[in-house]
Amino acid sequence: MEQNQQDFDDSEEIVFPTATFEPVKIGEFRAVSHLEELLDLLNVKSNRYILHTKATLIGDDRFVDATLLLATDYFYFIGPEENENSFEVFSYLEIQTMNETAPADGNLILNFYPTARSDKEAPFCMVIHLSKDEEDIAEKSFKFHTILKRQNAICWQRYFEDKMEIRAPEIYQYHVYALKVTAGSKFGTRFENRFLVFSNIFIFNVKMKSEKSRLNRRVFSFNEKLWYHPIEALTKLVLEPCKKVDKAKYLLHMYFDGDLQNKVLVNLKKKKQKKNERTFGFNDVDQFRTTLYELMRIYDLLKKTQLPVEDKFPEPLI
């Protein structure tokens, strides 16, 4: 013990480093980053920001260099000047469809809702060419496409669940901009713009008001839900070409079991439906097929069986 004590006493003194602090002088601030400047310009809170990059907008033989910034509810294009007059705000609710070209090209294509009463009018289309940097362009393209698609779905779900008062256990699933077809009226067959909305329980026919915004874009606002049918009451779907090709190319006929649908509606304390058949027209084959898929998917979840489909097209669509 004495030896150990002696060894300790003879050892060198242990010196710990001393922390030093330099007070921040009044008036001194750290440099503001370029991203913070952009968020301040757009009045976007940092917790709403998702991603941004340099990009080129391509359209009408014009190439405009800009910064593309994605936030939770809106996305923005900021011109080179980066001032209050050089940016454009877009809602995800304005996007009707989107797609990529070959991912290696770094091009995203956004199609906005048409501005005319007929959805046959070519919609406002925006091509976004993402700039190449140290990140692989294919991965970058996939990332931005995925975020745009996800935010579009999230914003529409939030919008319809709020406006239509959809509450748990009912949950929004899908919507599509289509043409409600009404035959046999004194004006002949009518084709009316509607939103067809699916929850995990109902099919809704929704009427929306619309008005033009800048750049020939169309902005929708909820008007009313006109009718609804329980998806579990579907008996079959019939697909056929539309004879009035100037109005629509593809027709979707939905047939319901009248007794079952009204039994479900009464149990849910909702108004009975007199009709057991509804028809909608489409001009975009991809949206037509996606609508079929979503209906069949929800029906399968409810009934644990496949929904019968009769395809009358010369070359089957499904």
Residue, then its C-alpha position, 0 to 999 in steps of 0.5 A: m500500500e505504501q509503495n502504491q501511495q508513493d508511486f501516486d505521490d511521485s506521479e506527474e500532476i494531471v492537467f485537464p484542458t480548460a474550456t474557453f468561451e468567446p461571447v457573441k457580440i451584439g449585432e453579430f449574426r451567422a450568415v443566412s443560407h441560400l435556402e433560408e433566403l428562399l424560404d423567407l422570400l416564399n414565406v414558407k416555414s422550415n418545417r414545411y420545406i421538403l426539397h429543392t433543386k435547380a431546374t429548367l422549365i420547357g414549354d412553347d419553345r421557351f427554356v426558363d432557368a429556375t429553382l424548383l422548391l417542394a413544400t408540403d402544400y405547394f410547390y414553387f418555381i423561383g426565377p433567377e432574379e429571386n425576388e417577390n415578382s419572380f416566383e410562381v406558386f402551384s397547388y398540388l391539387e392543380i395536378q391531374t396527372m404526372n409522369e417521367t420520361a426516361p429517368a436518365d433524361g431528368n424530365l418530369i411532366l405535369n399535366f394540369y386540369p383543362t380550362a374548358r368545360s370539356d376535358k377533351e381540351a389538351p390540359f396545360c402541360m409543364v415539362i421540368h428538366l432537373s439540373k445535373d449535379e453530383e447526384d445521379i440524375a435518375e435517382k434525382s428524377f425518381k425522388f422528385h417524381t415520388i414526392l410530387k405524386r405523394q404530396n398530390a395524393i396527401c393533399w387530395q385526401r385531406y381536401f376531400e375528407d375535410k370537405m365531404e366530412i369523411r370520418a373514420p372508419e371511412i377513409y378516402q381512397y381515390h378520385v378521378y376527373a371524369l364525365k358523368v353520362t346521363a342518357g334519355s334526357k330531352f336534351g339527348t345524352r349529357f356529359e357533365n364534368r364530375f369528380l368520381v371519389f372512392s372511399n373504402i365504403f362508398i362511390f361518390n359523384v361530386k360536383m366541383k366549382s372551377e375557375k381559371s387561374r394564371l397560366n391557363r390553370r384550373v382551380f377547383s373548389f368543392n360544391e356538393k356530393l350529388w349521390y353515393h353508392p356502397i361499393e359492396a353493392l356492386t354486381k358488375l362493371v361493363l366497359e365499352p367504347c363511347k359512340k360519341v367519340d367527340k365527348a369520350k372514348y371509354l365508358l364505364h357502366m357500374y351496376f348495383d344490387g338495389d336491395l343490398q345497396n339500400k339495406v346498407l344505406v339504411n343501416l348507415k342512416k343514409k338516404k336510399q337510392k332509386k337508381n342501380e346503374r351509373t355511367f362515366g366517360f373517360n378520355d385517358v386510357d391510363q386513368f380509365r384503367t386506374t379507376l377500374y383497378e381501384l374499384m376492383r381493389i376496394y371491392d375485393l377488400l370488402k367482399k373477399t372476391q373478384l368483381p365481375v367485369e365485362d369488357k366489350f372493347p375489340e381489344p380488351l383493355i384489362 
